[in-house]
Amino acid sequence: MQKITSEQLRQLREDYQAEQLNLSGVPENPMVLFDHWMAEALLAGLPEPNAMTLATCGQDGWPSARVVLLKGVDEKGFQFFTNYESDKGRELEANPKAALTFVWLELQRQVRIRGKVEKLPAHLSTAYFQSRPRASQLGAWASPQSRVIPDRSILDDNLRAMESRFQNENPLPCPPHWGGFLVVPDQIEFWQGRSSRLHDRIKFTCLPDKSWQIQRLAP
């Protein structure tokens, strides 16, 4: 196996020159700009442009991050779905605040989001759950997400048990331990790569009257 050296990593560089981001050109509402950037990522054919890093922090103070998929966005915020008994579910229960990061390297762009988190209403979780492929529905019932298991056979056994249990049901009922979260943003930062590492960074901060303060940050 080839070993990568620190010197090789230090020499990795990319000079970004694709676009620029100016204060005069951004809308007053960051959700409008996010929709525009997401649409461009979709049109560019990027692989899973809705993939985002979700960072949480539980009561022990340790941060934790993982990639999840954005499954809805509107004026209220950003939606994703998971097992409520998973690590991220328990951390968000203890500390309902999170950060999200989207990276679209092909477009030389990044979006960072910070906000409070709340559970989506049960009917919305059920509606999305039952729109998923049947195999994904069964998987949600079969997997004790984030729990230690002795080997993969546990998952295979659980899946067979769920197939038998729900053989006459389609769609399946939504598990009581599964559902959606909404990240309600109070800060959104848009990053556009620029030459010489002098990148464009525009930060939106939600004010008490729900309007947005717009500021340029040094890269």
C-alpha positions as a printed Julia matrix, in Angstrom:
219×3 Matrix{Float64}:
   0.0     0.0     0.0
   1.42    3.36   -1.03
   2.05    5.83    1.77
   1.06    9.46    1.26
   3.59   11.88    2.72
   2.89   15.18    4.43
   4.93   16.91    1.73
   2.61   15.53   -0.95
  -0.38   16.85    0.94
   1.26   20.28    1.36
   1.78   20.52   -2.39
  -1.88   19.95   -3.23
  -3.15   23.29   -4.48
  -5.94   24.56   -6.7
  -6.25   28.12   -7.96
  -9.98   28.93   -8.08
 -11.04   31.23  -10.92
 -14.51   30.07  -11.96
 -16.8    32.71  -10.41
 -17.02   35.62   -8.0
 -19.51   36.61   -5.31
 -20.22   40.29   -4.73
 -22.34   41.96   -2.08
 -24.12   43.98   -4.74
 -25.33   40.83   -6.46
 -26.72   38.78   -3.58
 -30.45   38.73   -2.7
 -31.68   39.98    0.67
 -32.82   36.49    1.64
 -30.09   33.79    1.74
 -32.61   31.04    0.99
 -33.05   32.53   -2.48
 -29.3    32.32   -3.09
 -29.15   28.79   -1.68
 -31.93   27.68   -4.05
 -30.02   29.22   -6.96
 -26.75   27.51   -6.02
 -28.47   24.16   -5.47
 -30.17   24.45   -8.86
 -26.81   25.12  -10.5
 -25.29   22.11   -8.73
 -28.14   19.95  -10.04
 -27.8    21.31  -13.58
 -24.05   20.64  -13.46
 -24.79   16.97  -12.81
 -22.78   16.83   -9.61
 -22.99   13.53   -7.69
 -25.46   13.85   -4.8
 -25.41   17.67   -4.58
 -27.77   17.39   -1.59
 -25.08   15.66    0.49
 -24.19   17.78    3.52
 -22.0    17.41    6.56
 -24.1    17.55    9.73
 -22.21   18.56   12.87
 -23.75   18.05   16.31
 -22.58   18.19   19.9
 -24.03   16.21   22.78
 -23.98   16.78   26.51
 -20.42   15.41   26.78
 -19.13   18.4    24.79
 -17.57   16.32   22.02
 -18.45   17.44   18.47
 -19.49   14.83   15.94
 -19.89   15.13   12.16
 -21.2    12.91    9.42
 -22.65   13.24    5.91
 -26.43   13.09    5.52
 -28.75   14.01    2.65
 -30.87   17.14    2.45
 -34.44   16.04    1.75
 -36.31   19.33    1.86
 -35.7    23.07    1.98
 -38.04   26.04    2.27
 -38.24   29.4     4.02
 -38.31   27.65    7.4
 -35.06   25.75    6.95
 -33.33   22.54    5.94
 -34.83   19.06    6.41
 -33.22   15.66    6.84
 -34.44   12.31    8.17
 -32.82    9.75   10.44
 -33.24    7.27   13.27
 -34.04    9.32   16.38
 -32.15    6.75   18.49
 -28.94    7.11   16.46
 -25.96    9.07   17.77
 -27.04   12.2    15.93
 -30.62   11.78   17.09
 -29.61   11.49   20.74
 -27.17   14.4    20.44
 -29.82   16.63   18.91
 -32.24   15.63   21.65
 -29.71   16.73   24.27
 -28.49   19.82   22.42
 -30.84   20.94   19.61
 -28.3    22.98   17.67
 -26.41   21.96   14.56
 -24.2    23.07   11.7
 -24.47   22.01    8.06
 -21.86   22.25    5.32
 -22.39   21.77    1.59
 -19.3    21.47   -0.63
 -19.54   21.61   -4.41
 -15.87   21.49   -5.41
 -16.62   21.32   -9.12
 -18.27   24.74   -8.8
 -15.66   25.95   -6.29
 -18.39   26.64   -3.75
 -19.24   25.94   -0.14
 -22.24   26.84    2.04
 -22.1    26.78    5.84
 -25.28   26.88    7.93
 -25.82   27.18   11.68
 -29.12   26.95   13.47
 -31.46   25.49   16.05
 -33.03   22.12   15.36
 -36.56   20.87   15.86
 -38.37   17.65   14.98
 -40.66   17.7    11.99
 -44.34   16.89   12.61
 -45.06   13.14   12.56
 -47.29   13.37    9.48
 -44.45   14.86    7.43
 -42.05   12.16    8.59
 -44.58    9.48    7.69
 -45.24   11.0     4.27
 -41.55   11.04    3.41
 -40.89    7.59    4.89
 -43.64    6.03    2.81
 -42.34    7.71   -0.35
 -39.02    5.86   -0.03
 -38.31    2.57   -1.82
 -39.66   -0.44    0.05
 -36.11   -1.73    0.65
 -35.21    1.53    2.39
 -38.34    1.33    4.53
 -37.43   -2.2     5.59
 -33.87   -1.12    6.3
 -35.04    1.6     8.65
 -36.96   -1.0    10.65
 -34.11   -3.53   10.55
 -31.13   -1.4    11.58
 -30.51   -0.38   15.22
 -28.55    2.6    13.93
 -25.31    3.49   15.77
 -25.59    0.47   18.1
 -22.7    -1.98   18.38
 -23.49   -5.29   16.63
 -21.35   -8.47   16.6
 -21.45   -8.91   12.81
 -23.47   -8.15    9.7
 -25.58  -11.28   10.08
 -27.61   -9.39   12.69
 -28.75   -6.97    9.99
 -29.52   -9.8     7.56
 -31.57  -11.61   10.24
 -33.41   -8.41   11.17
 -34.17   -7.69    7.53
 -35.66  -11.15    6.98
 -37.76  -10.71   10.12
 -39.06   -7.35    8.9
 -39.82   -8.77    5.44
 -41.93  -11.44    7.13
 -43.59   -9.02    9.54
 -44.61   -6.55    6.83
 -45.14   -8.94    3.92
 -48.74   -7.81    3.5
 -48.14   -4.08    4.05
 -47.15   -1.58    1.39
 -46.16    1.05    2.25
 -44.82    0.2     5.68
 -45.78    2.22    8.76
 -43.19    4.75    9.84
 -41.14    3.42   12.78
 -41.74    5.33   16.02
 -37.96    5.84   16.33
 -37.58    7.39   12.85
 -38.37   10.82   11.5
 -37.29   14.21   10.32
 -35.42   17.18   11.71
 -35.58   20.81   10.63
 -32.51   23.03   10.94
 -33.78   26.61   11.34
 -30.86   28.79   10.24
 -29.62   31.83   12.12
 -26.42   32.11   10.06
 -25.67   31.12    6.47
 -22.31   31.72    4.83
 -21.67   31.42    1.09
 -18.09   30.77   -0.04
 -16.91   31.18   -3.61
 -13.34   30.17   -4.42
 -11.16   32.92   -5.86
  -7.58   33.17   -7.06
  -4.63   33.52   -4.64
  -6.78   32.15   -1.8
  -8.57   35.51   -1.61
 -11.94   33.79   -1.62
 -15.32   35.51   -1.46
 -17.23   34.93    1.78
 -20.67   36.45    2.33
 -22.38   35.84    5.68
 -26.11   36.27    6.37
 -27.16   36.63   10.03
 -30.8    36.45   11.04
 -31.88   39.48   13.09
 -34.66   39.59   15.74
 -37.14   40.99   13.19
 -36.35   38.0    10.88
 -34.56   40.18    8.35
 -31.0    39.29    7.36
 -27.8    41.23    8.0
 -25.35   40.74    5.11
 -21.6    41.05    5.64
 -18.44   40.26    3.71
 -15.81   38.24    5.61
 -12.1    38.13    4.99
 -11.0    34.73    3.58
